Amino acid sequence: MEPIKIMFRLKEMRTKKEISQNELARLCEMSVTNIQKYEQQKMKSIPFDTLALFCSILHCQPGDLFEKVEMTK
């Protein structure tokens, strides 16, 4: 079985919707630093309520924010 990694595609969805990090942070009532951590894959988990908030603001489904990447050895 090949190892996989799940990527959180917040930056891609945010730029597709033409929303800045500052605007997303304001709408989510969180710091720009936290938005950057999510976008840089530095968060170990994401609460369901935060995921739901991102989906509401970006008008997308949770699956739109995730991508499975197969890792090569």
HTML snippet that shows the backbone in 3Dmol.js (N, CA, C, O; Angstrom):
<script src="https://3Dmol.org/build/3Dmol-min.js"></script>
<div id="view" style="width:600px;height:400px;position:relative"></div>
<script>
const pdb = `
ATOM      1  N   MET A   1       0.841  -1.175   0.000  1.00  0.00           N
ATOM      2  CA  MET A   1       0.000   0.000   0.000  1.00  0.00           C
ATOM      3  C   MET A   1       0.895   1.252   0.000  1.00  0.00           C
ATOM      4  O   MET A   1       1.796   1.391   0.828  1.00  0.00           O
ATOM      5  N   GLU A   2       0.626   2.137  -0.933  1.00  0.00           N
ATOM      6  CA  GLU A   2       1.412   3.364  -1.049  1.00  0.00           C
ATOM      7  C   GLU A   2       0.996   4.356   0.032  1.00  0.00           C
ATOM      8  O   GLU A   2      -0.192   4.517   0.309  1.00  0.00           O
ATOM      9  N   PRO A   3       1.982   5.022   0.642  1.00  0.00           N
ATOM     10  CA  PRO A   3       1.622   6.046   1.640  1.00  0.00           C
ATOM     11  C   PRO A   3       0.927   7.229   0.961  1.00  0.00           C
ATOM     12  O   PRO A   3       1.243   7.588  -0.174  1.00  0.00           O
ATOM     13  N   ILE A   4      -0.016   7.817   1.677  1.00  0.00           N
ATOM     14  CA  ILE A   4      -0.730   8.984   1.147  1.00  0.00           C
ATOM     15  C   ILE A   4      -0.661  10.132   2.149  1.00  0.00           C
ATOM     16  O   ILE A   4      -0.387   9.937   3.334  1.00  0.00           O
ATOM     17  N   LYS A   5      -0.915  11.318   1.644  1.00  0.00           N
ATOM     18  CA  LYS A   5      -0.997  12.508   2.481  1.00  0.00           C
ATOM     19  C   LYS A   5      -2.274  13.233   2.087  1.00  0.00           C
ATOM     20  O   LYS A   5      -2.613  13.317   0.906  1.00  0.00           O
ATOM     21  N   ILE A   6      -2.971  13.751   3.073  1.00  0.00           N
ATOM     22  CA  ILE A   6      -4.172  14.543   2.819  1.00  0.00           C
ATOM     23  C   ILE A   6      -3.780  16.016   2.889  1.00  0.00           C
ATOM     24  O   ILE A   6      -3.292  16.492   3.914  1.00  0.00           O
ATOM     25  N   MET A   7      -3.997  16.720   1.797  1.00  0.00           N
ATOM     26  CA  MET A   7      -3.663  18.145   1.733  1.00  0.00           C
ATOM     27  C   MET A   7      -4.931  18.967   1.947  1.00  0.00           C
ATOM     28  O   MET A   7      -5.993  18.643   1.415  1.00  0.00           O
ATOM     29  N   PHE A   8      -4.805  20.021   2.724  1.00  0.00           N
ATOM     30  CA  PHE A   8      -5.910  20.949   2.962  1.00  0.00           C
ATOM     31  C   PHE A   8      -5.752  22.083   1.968  1.00  0.00           C
ATOM     32  O   PHE A   8      -4.780  22.834   2.041  1.00  0.00           O
ATOM     33  N   ARG A   9      -6.676  22.222   1.052  1.00  0.00           N
ATOM     34  CA  ARG A   9      -6.572  23.138  -0.077  1.00  0.00           C
ATOM     35  C   ARG A   9      -7.229  24.500   0.182  1.00  0.00           C
ATOM     36  O   ARG A   9      -7.875  25.052  -0.709  1.00  0.00           O
ATOM     37  N   LEU A  10      -7.073  25.034   1.369  1.00  0.00           N
ATOM     38  CA  LEU A  10      -7.705  26.308   1.707  1.00  0.00           C
ATOM     39  C   LEU A  10      -7.212  27.434   0.799  1.00  0.00           C
ATOM     40  O   LEU A  10      -8.015  28.226   0.305  1.00  0.00           O
ATOM     41  N   LYS A  11      -5.915  27.510   0.580  1.00  0.00           N
ATOM     42  CA  LYS A  11      -5.364  28.596  -0.244  1.00  0.00           C
ATOM     43  C   LYS A  11      -5.928  28.542  -1.662  1.00  0.00           C
ATOM     44  O   LYS A  11      -6.304  29.572  -2.220  1.00  0.00           O
ATOM     45  N   GLU A  12      -5.987  27.355  -2.242  1.00  0.00           N
ATOM     46  CA  GLU A  12      -6.500  27.223  -3.599  1.00  0.00           C
ATOM     47  C   GLU A  12      -7.954  27.671  -3.689  1.00  0.00           C
ATOM     48  O   GLU A  12      -8.336  28.387  -4.615  1.00  0.00           O
ATOM     49  N   MET A  13      -8.762  27.244  -2.719  1.00  0.00           N
ATOM     50  CA  MET A  13     -10.176  27.630  -2.731  1.00  0.00           C
ATOM     51  C   MET A  13     -10.334  29.127  -2.460  1.00  0.00           C
ATOM     52  O   MET A  13     -11.180  29.785  -3.066  1.00  0.00           O
ATOM     53  N   ARG A  14      -9.522  29.658  -1.554  1.00  0.00           N
ATOM     54  CA  ARG A  14      -9.600  31.088  -1.223  1.00  0.00           C
ATOM     55  C   ARG A  14      -9.246  31.937  -2.436  1.00  0.00           C
ATOM     56  O   ARG A  14      -9.944  32.905  -2.740  1.00  0.00           O
ATOM     57  N   THR A  15      -8.166  31.584  -3.132  1.00  0.00           N
ATOM     58  CA  THR A  15      -7.761  32.376  -4.296  1.00  0.00           C
ATOM     59  C   THR A  15      -8.749  32.210  -5.453  1.00  0.00           C
ATOM     60  O   THR A  15      -8.987  33.150  -6.212  1.00  0.00           O
ATOM     61  N   LYS A  16      -9.319  31.017  -5.582  1.00  0.00           N
ATOM     62  CA  LYS A  16     -10.338  30.785  -6.615  1.00  0.00           C
ATOM     63  C   LYS A  16     -11.538  31.691  -6.399  1.00  0.00           C
ATOM     64  O   LYS A  16     -12.133  32.175  -7.363  1.00  0.00           O
ATOM     65  N   LYS A  17     -11.899  31.926  -5.141  1.00  0.00           N
ATOM     66  CA  LYS A  17     -13.036  32.793  -4.810  1.00  0.00           C
ATOM     67  C   LYS A  17     -12.637  34.264  -4.682  1.00  0.00           C
ATOM     68  O   LYS A  17     -13.464  35.124  -4.377  1.00  0.00           O
ATOM     69  N   GLU A  18     -11.342  34.533  -4.925  1.00  0.00           N
ATOM     70  CA  GLU A  18     -10.800  35.904  -4.892  1.00  0.00           C
ATOM     71  C   GLU A  18     -11.015  36.576  -3.537  1.00  0.00           C
ATOM     72  O   GLU A  18     -11.465  37.718  -3.455  1.00  0.00           O
ATOM     73  N   ILE A  19     -10.682  35.837  -2.477  1.00  0.00           N
ATOM     74  CA  ILE A  19     -10.767  36.366  -1.117  1.00  0.00           C
ATOM     75  C   ILE A  19      -9.345  36.414  -0.553  1.00  0.00           C
ATOM     76  O   ILE A  19      -8.615  35.427  -0.640  1.00  0.00           O
ATOM     77  N   SER A  20      -8.954  37.531   0.012  1.00  0.00           N
ATOM     78  CA  SER A  20      -7.618  37.661   0.588  1.00  0.00           C
ATOM     79  C   SER A  20      -7.543  36.940   1.935  1.00  0.00           C
ATOM     80  O   SER A  20      -8.566  36.625   2.542  1.00  0.00           O
ATOM     81  N   GLN A  21      -6.325  36.686   2.385  1.00  0.00           N
ATOM     82  CA  GLN A  21      -6.144  36.105   3.718  1.00  0.00           C
ATOM     83  C   GLN A  21      -6.756  37.006   4.772  1.00  0.00           C
ATOM     84  O   GLN A  21      -7.407  36.525   5.699  1.00  0.00           O
ATOM     85  N   ASN A  22      -6.554  38.308   4.639  1.00  0.00           N
ATOM     86  CA  ASN A  22      -7.104  39.260   5.613  1.00  0.00           C
ATOM     87  C   ASN A  22      -8.622  39.211   5.648  1.00  0.00           C
ATOM     88  O   ASN A  22      -9.222  39.230   6.723  1.00  0.00           O
ATOM     89  N   GLU A  23      -9.244  39.149   4.481  1.00  0.00           N
ATOM     90  CA  GLU A  23     -10.708  39.098   4.416  1.00  0.00           C
ATOM     91  C   GLU A  23     -11.231  37.793   5.014  1.00  0.00           C
ATOM     92  O   GLU A  23     -12.202  37.801   5.770  1.00  0.00           O
ATOM     93  N   LEU A  24     -10.591  36.677   4.676  1.00  0.00           N
ATOM     94  CA  LEU A  24     -11.026  35.394   5.227  1.00  0.00           C
ATOM     95  C   LEU A  24     -10.871  35.381   6.744  1.00  0.00           C
ATOM     96  O   LEU A  24     -11.751  34.903   7.460  1.00  0.00           O
ATOM     97  N   ALA A  25      -9.761  35.902   7.225  1.00  0.00           N
ATOM     98  CA  ALA A  25      -9.533  35.969   8.677  1.00  0.00           C
ATOM     99  C   ALA A  25     -10.613  36.813   9.350  1.00  0.00           C
ATOM    100  O   ALA A  25     -11.126  36.441  10.406  1.00  0.00           O
ATOM    101  N   ARG A  26     -10.956  37.938   8.746  1.00  0.00           N
ATOM    102  CA  ARG A  26     -11.988  38.816   9.308  1.00  0.00           C
ATOM    103  C   ARG A  26     -13.341  38.105   9.335  1.00  0.00           C
ATOM    104  O   ARG A  26     -14.046  38.140  10.343  1.00  0.00           O
ATOM    105  N   LEU A  27     -13.697  37.461   8.226  1.00  0.00           N
ATOM    106  CA  LEU A  27     -14.981  36.779   8.149  1.00  0.00           C
ATOM    107  C   LEU A  27     -15.066  35.587   9.112  1.00  0.00           C
ATOM    108  O   LEU A  27     -16.141  35.270   9.621  1.00  0.00           O
ATOM    109  N   CYS A  28     -13.936  34.937   9.355  1.00  0.00           N
ATOM    110  CA  CYS A  28     -13.900  33.786  10.270  1.00  0.00           C
ATOM    111  C   CYS A  28     -13.663  34.193  11.713  1.00  0.00           C
ATOM    112  O   CYS A  28     -13.730  33.363  12.619  1.00  0.00           O
ATOM    113  N   GLU A  29     -13.387  35.470  11.923  1.00  0.00           N
ATOM    114  CA  GLU A  29     -13.054  35.986  13.249  1.00  0.00           C
ATOM    115  C   GLU A  29     -11.867  35.223  13.850  1.00  0.00           C
ATOM    116  O   GLU A  29     -11.900  34.783  14.999  1.00  0.00           O
ATOM    117  N   MET A  30     -10.811  35.083  13.023  1.00  0.00           N
ATOM    118  CA  MET A  30      -9.573  34.483  13.506  1.00  0.00           C
ATOM    119  C   MET A  30      -8.410  35.292  12.960  1.00  0.00           C
ATOM    120  O   MET A  30      -8.591  36.153  12.099  1.00  0.00           O
ATOM    121  N   SER A  31      -7.236  35.016  13.455  1.00  0.00           N
ATOM    122  CA  SER A  31      -6.069  35.792  13.044  1.00  0.00           C
ATOM    123  C   SER A  31      -5.586  35.365  11.661  1.00  0.00           C
ATOM    124  O   SER A  31      -5.812  34.237  11.224  1.00  0.00           O
ATOM    125  N   VAL A  32      -4.918  36.291  10.987  1.00  0.00           N
ATOM    126  CA  VAL A  32      -4.298  35.978   9.700  1.00  0.00           C
ATOM    127  C   VAL A  32      -3.258  34.881   9.899  1.00  0.00           C
ATOM    128  O   VAL A  32      -3.080  34.030   9.028  1.00  0.00           O
ATOM    129  N   THR A  33      -2.575  34.894  11.030  1.00  0.00           N
ATOM    130  CA  THR A  33      -1.582  33.864  11.332  1.00  0.00           C
ATOM    131  C   THR A  33      -2.210  32.477  11.313  1.00  0.00           C
ATOM    132  O   THR A  33      -1.609  31.538  10.791  1.00  0.00           O
ATOM    133  N   ASN A  34      -3.407  32.329  11.874  1.00  0.00           N
ATOM    134  CA  ASN A  34      -4.082  31.027  11.848  1.00  0.00           C
ATOM    135  C   ASN A  34      -4.453  30.617  10.424  1.00  0.00           C
ATOM    136  O   ASN A  34      -4.309  29.452  10.053  1.00  0.00           O
ATOM    137  N   ILE A  35      -4.923  31.560   9.639  1.00  0.00           N
ATOM    138  CA  ILE A  35      -5.238  31.265   8.234  1.00  0.00           C
ATOM    139  C   ILE A  35      -3.974  30.786   7.525  1.00  0.00           C
ATOM    140  O   ILE A  35      -4.015  29.811   6.775  1.00  0.00           O
ATOM    141  N   GLN A  36      -2.853  31.465   7.758  1.00  0.00           N
ATOM    142  CA  GLN A  36      -1.593  31.077   7.137  1.00  0.00           C
ATOM    143  C   GLN A  36      -1.169  29.675   7.567  1.00  0.00           C
ATOM    144  O   GLN A  36      -0.665  28.906   6.749  1.00  0.00           O
ATOM    145  N   LYS A  37      -1.366  29.337   8.826  1.00  0.00           N
ATOM    146  CA  LYS A  37      -1.018  27.998   9.303  1.00  0.00           C
ATOM    147  C   LYS A  37      -1.849  26.932   8.590  1.00  0.00           C
ATOM    148  O   LYS A  37      -1.317  25.892   8.204  1.00  0.00           O
ATOM    149  N   TYR A  38      -3.141  27.181   8.415  1.00  0.00           N
ATOM    150  CA  TYR A  38      -3.965  26.231   7.675  1.00  0.00           C
ATOM    151  C   TYR A  38      -3.469  26.105   6.236  1.00  0.00           C
ATOM    152  O   TYR A  38      -3.380  24.998   5.705  1.00  0.00           O
ATOM    153  N   GLU A  39      -3.149  27.223   5.609  1.00  0.00           N
ATOM    154  CA  GLU A  39      -2.723  27.206   4.218  1.00  0.00           C
ATOM    155  C   GLU A  39      -1.348  26.563   4.028  1.00  0.00           C
ATOM    156  O   GLU A  39      -1.062  26.020   2.961  1.00  0.00           O
ATOM    157  N   GLN A  40      -0.511  26.621   5.040  1.00  0.00           N
ATOM    158  CA  GLN A  40       0.836  26.044   4.949  1.00  0.00           C
ATOM    159  C   GLN A  40       0.896  24.617   5.490  1.00  0.00           C
ATOM    160  O   GLN A  40       1.979  24.060   5.667  1.00  0.00           O
ATOM    161  N   GLN A  41      -0.271  24.028   5.752  1.00  0.00           N
ATOM    162  CA  GLN A  41      -0.353  22.648   6.236  1.00  0.00           C
ATOM    163  C   GLN A  41       0.320  22.458   7.591  1.00  0.00           C
ATOM    164  O   GLN A  41       0.807  21.369   7.893  1.00  0.00           O
ATOM    165  N   LYS A  42       0.350  23.505   8.407  1.00  0.00           N
ATOM    166  CA  LYS A  42       1.003  23.434   9.712  1.00  0.00           C
ATOM    167  C   LYS A  42       0.056  23.080  10.850  1.00  0.00           C
ATOM    168  O   LYS A  42       0.496  22.934  11.990  1.00  0.00           O
ATOM    169  N   MET A  43      -1.234  22.940  10.564  1.00  0.00           N
ATOM    170  CA  MET A  43      -2.200  22.557  11.580  1.00  0.00           C
ATOM    171  C   MET A  43      -2.320  21.040  11.581  1.00  0.00           C
ATOM    172  O   MET A  43      -2.335  20.413  10.521  1.00  0.00           O
ATOM    173  N   LYS A  44      -2.406  20.459  12.751  1.00  0.00           N
ATOM    174  CA  LYS A  44      -2.525  19.007  12.872  1.00  0.00           C
ATOM    175  C   LYS A  44      -3.967  18.534  12.749  1.00  0.00           C
ATOM    176  O   LYS A  44      -4.215  17.375  12.416  1.00  0.00           O
ATOM    177  N   SER A  45      -4.915  19.419  13.015  1.00  0.00           N
ATOM    178  CA  SER A  45      -6.327  19.054  12.925  1.00  0.00           C
ATOM    179  C   SER A  45      -7.133  20.304  12.596  1.00  0.00           C
ATOM    180  O   SER A  45      -6.636  21.427  12.666  1.00  0.00           O
ATOM    181  N   ILE A  46      -8.387  20.075  12.238  1.00  0.00           N
ATOM    182  CA  ILE A  46      -9.294  21.186  11.974  1.00  0.00           C
ATOM    183  C   ILE A  46     -10.639  20.836  12.601  1.00  0.00           C
ATOM    184  O   ILE A  46     -11.231  19.812  12.260  1.00  0.00           O
ATOM    185  N   PRO A  47     -11.126  21.673  13.510  1.00  0.00           N
ATOM    186  CA  PRO A  47     -12.437  21.409  14.118  1.00  0.00           C
ATOM    187  C   PRO A  47     -13.543  21.467  13.061  1.00  0.00           C
ATOM    188  O   PRO A  47     -13.470  22.245  12.111  1.00  0.00           O
ATOM    189  N   PHE A  48     -14.568  20.628  13.247  1.00  0.00           N
ATOM    190  CA  PHE A  48     -15.677  20.600  12.294  1.00  0.00           C
ATOM    191  C   PHE A  48     -16.347  21.962  12.162  1.00  0.00           C
ATOM    192  O   PHE A  48     -16.762  22.343  11.068  1.00  0.00           O
ATOM    193  N   ASP A  49     -16.458  22.702  13.269  1.00  0.00           N
ATOM    194  CA  ASP A  49     -17.113  24.011  13.167  1.00  0.00           C
ATOM    195  C   ASP A  49     -16.276  24.976  12.334  1.00  0.00           C
ATOM    196  O   ASP A  49     -16.836  25.811  11.624  1.00  0.00           O
ATOM    197  N   THR A  50     -14.956  24.883  12.404  1.00  0.00           N
ATOM    198  CA  THR A  50     -14.082  25.723  11.579  1.00  0.00           C
ATOM    199  C   THR A  50     -14.200  25.306  10.121  1.00  0.00           C
ATOM    200  O   THR A  50     -14.269  26.161   9.238  1.00  0.00           O
ATOM    201  N   LEU A  51     -14.224  24.011   9.858  1.00  0.00           N
ATOM    202  CA  LEU A  51     -14.394  23.513   8.496  1.00  0.00           C
ATOM    203  C   LEU A  51     -15.729  23.989   7.920  1.00  0.00           C
ATOM    204  O   LEU A  51     -15.796  24.420   6.769  1.00  0.00           O
ATOM    205  N   ALA A  52     -16.779  23.908   8.718  1.00  0.00           N
ATOM    206  CA  ALA A  52     -18.097  24.367   8.279  1.00  0.00           C
ATOM    207  C   ALA A  52     -18.087  25.866   7.985  1.00  0.00           C
ATOM    208  O   ALA A  52     -18.724  26.318   7.033  1.00  0.00           O
ATOM    209  N   LEU A  53     -17.373  26.625   8.790  1.00  0.00           N
ATOM    210  CA  LEU A  53     -17.262  28.070   8.574  1.00  0.00           C
ATOM    211  C   LEU A  53     -16.543  28.372   7.263  1.00  0.00           C
ATOM    212  O   LEU A  53     -17.002  29.201   6.478  1.00  0.00           O
ATOM    213  N   PHE A  54     -15.404  27.693   7.022  1.00  0.00           N
ATOM    214  CA  PHE A  54     -14.694  27.867   5.746  1.00  0.00           C
ATOM    215  C   PHE A  54     -15.614  27.537   4.577  1.00  0.00           C
ATOM    216  O   PHE A  54     -15.646  28.273   3.590  1.00  0.00           O
ATOM    217  N   CYS A  55     -16.360  26.444   4.674  1.00  0.00           N
ATOM    218  CA  CYS A  55     -17.263  26.038   3.596  1.00  0.00           C
ATOM    219  C   CYS A  55     -18.362  27.068   3.364  1.00  0.00           C
ATOM    220  O   CYS A  55     -18.723  27.354   2.222  1.00  0.00           O
ATOM    221  N   SER A  56     -18.885  27.615   4.438  1.00  0.00           N
ATOM    222  CA  SER A  56     -19.930  28.628   4.325  1.00  0.00           C
ATOM    223  C   SER A  56     -19.410  29.881   3.626  1.00  0.00           C
ATOM    224  O   SER A  56     -20.065  30.421   2.735  1.00  0.00           O
ATOM    225  N   ILE A  57     -18.246  30.332   4.030  1.00  0.00           N
ATOM    226  CA  ILE A  57     -17.672  31.560   3.463  1.00  0.00           C
ATOM    227  C   ILE A  57     -17.230  31.356   2.020  1.00  0.00           C
ATOM    228  O   ILE A  57     -17.413  32.238   1.181  1.00  0.00           O
ATOM    229  N   LEU A  58     -16.644  30.187   1.728  1.00  0.00           N
ATOM    230  CA  LEU A  58     -16.113  29.916   0.387  1.00  0.00           C
ATOM    231  C   LEU A  58     -17.148  29.278  -0.539  1.00  0.00           C
ATOM    232  O   LEU A  58     -16.857  29.011  -1.705  1.00  0.00           O
ATOM    233  N   HIS A  59     -18.373  29.030  -0.016  1.00  0.00           N
ATOM    234  CA  HIS A  59     -19.452  28.429  -0.813  1.00  0.00           C
ATOM    235  C   HIS A  59     -18.981  27.139  -1.473  1.00  0.00           C
ATOM    236  O   HIS A  59     -19.026  26.997  -2.695  1.00  0.00           O
ATOM    237  N   CYS A  60     -18.526  26.199  -0.639  1.00  0.00           N
ATOM    238  CA  CYS A  60     -18.033  24.924  -1.149  1.00  0.00           C
ATOM    239  C   CYS A  60     -18.424  23.798  -0.198  1.00  0.00           C
ATOM    240  O   CYS A  60     -18.983  24.039   0.872  1.00  0.00           O
ATOM    241  N   GLN A  61     -18.131  22.595  -0.594  1.00  0.00           N
ATOM    242  CA  GLN A  61     -18.361  21.407   0.211  1.00  0.00           C
ATOM    243  C   GLN A  61     -17.052  21.030   0.915  1.00  0.00           C
ATOM    244  O   GLN A  61     -15.980  21.370   0.416  1.00  0.00           O
ATOM    245  N   PRO A  62     -17.108  20.340   2.055  1.00  0.00           N
ATOM    246  CA  PRO A  62     -15.878  19.955   2.751  1.00  0.00           C
ATOM    247  C   PRO A  62     -14.895  19.202   1.850  1.00  0.00           C
ATOM    248  O   PRO A  62     -13.686  19.413   1.936  1.00  0.00           O
ATOM    249  N   GLY A  63     -15.409  18.334   0.995  1.00  0.00           N
ATOM    250  CA  GLY A  63     -14.534  17.580   0.094  1.00  0.00           C
ATOM    251  C   GLY A  63     -13.761  18.450  -0.877  1.00  0.00           C
ATOM    252  O   GLY A  63     -12.708  18.047  -1.372  1.00  0.00           O
ATOM    253  N   ASP A  64     -14.276  19.645  -1.155  1.00  0.00           N
ATOM    254  CA  ASP A  64     -13.571  20.568  -2.056  1.00  0.00           C
ATOM    255  C   ASP A  64     -12.285  21.086  -1.435  1.00  0.00           C
ATOM    256  O   ASP A  64     -11.388  21.542  -2.145  1.00  0.00           O
ATOM    257  N   LEU A  65     -12.192  21.019  -0.116  1.00  0.00           N
ATOM    258  CA  LEU A  65     -11.036  21.569   0.591  1.00  0.00           C
ATOM    259  C   LEU A  65      -9.934  20.541   0.853  1.00  0.00           C
ATOM    260  O   LEU A  65      -8.885  20.884   1.398  1.00  0.00           O
ATOM    261  N   PHE A  66     -10.165  19.294   0.472  1.00  0.00           N
ATOM    262  CA  PHE A  66      -9.180  18.246   0.734  1.00  0.00           C
ATOM    263  C   PHE A  66      -8.762  17.555  -0.550  1.00  0.00           C
ATOM    264  O   PHE A  66      -9.552  17.401  -1.482  1.00  0.00           O
ATOM    265  N   GLU A  67      -7.489  17.137  -0.579  1.00  0.00           N
ATOM    266  CA  GLU A  67      -6.971  16.393  -1.722  1.00  0.00           C
ATOM    267  C   GLU A  67      -6.075  15.283  -1.202  1.00  0.00           C
ATOM    268  O   GLU A  67      -5.228  15.504  -0.335  1.00  0.00           O
ATOM    269  N   LYS A  68      -6.270  14.094  -1.738  1.00  0.00           N
ATOM    270  CA  LYS A  68      -5.410  12.956  -1.385  1.00  0.00           C
ATOM    271  C   LYS A  68      -4.228  12.943  -2.344  1.00  0.00           C
ATOM    272  O   LYS A  68      -4.406  12.955  -3.562  1.00  0.00           O
ATOM    273  N   VAL A  69      -3.007  12.920  -1.782  1.00  0.00           N
ATOM    274  CA  VAL A  69      -1.790  12.919  -2.581  1.00  0.00           C
ATOM    275  C   VAL A  69      -1.026  11.642  -2.252  1.00  0.00           C
ATOM    276  O   VAL A  69      -0.690  11.391  -1.095  1.00  0.00           O
ATOM    277  N   GLU A  70      -0.756  10.844  -3.271  1.00  0.00           N
ATOM    278  CA  GLU A  70       0.024   9.628  -3.049  1.00  0.00           C
ATOM    279  C   GLU A  70       1.496   9.992  -3.016  1.00  0.00           C
ATOM    280  O   GLU A  70       2.004  10.697  -3.888  1.00  0.00           O
ATOM    281  N   MET A  71       2.165   9.496  -1.991  1.00  0.00           N
ATOM    282  CA  MET A  71       3.576   9.789  -1.777  1.00  0.00           C
ATOM    283  C   MET A  71       4.416   8.730  -2.490  1.00  0.00           C
ATOM    284  O   MET A  71       4.093   7.543  -2.436  1.00  0.00           O
ATOM    285  N   THR A  72       5.475   9.146  -3.147  1.00  0.00           N
ATOM    286  CA  THR A  72       6.374   8.195  -3.785  1.00  0.00           C
ATOM    287  C   THR A  72       7.501   7.860  -2.834  1.00  0.00           C
ATOM    288  O   THR A  72       7.902   8.690  -2.018  1.00  0.00           O
ATOM    289  N   LYS A  73       8.002   6.671  -2.936  1.00  0.00           N
ATOM    290  CA  LYS A  73       9.064   6.213  -2.033  1.00  0.00           C
ATOM    291  C   LYS A  73      10.397   6.790  -2.411  1.00  0.00           C
ATOM    292  O   LYS A  73      11.400   6.507  -1.755  1.00  0.00           O
TER     293      LYS A  73
END
`;
const viewer = $3Dmol.createViewer("view");
viewer.addModel(pdb, "pdb");
viewer.setStyle({}, {cartoon: {color: "spectrum"}});
viewer.zoomTo();
viewer.render();
</script>
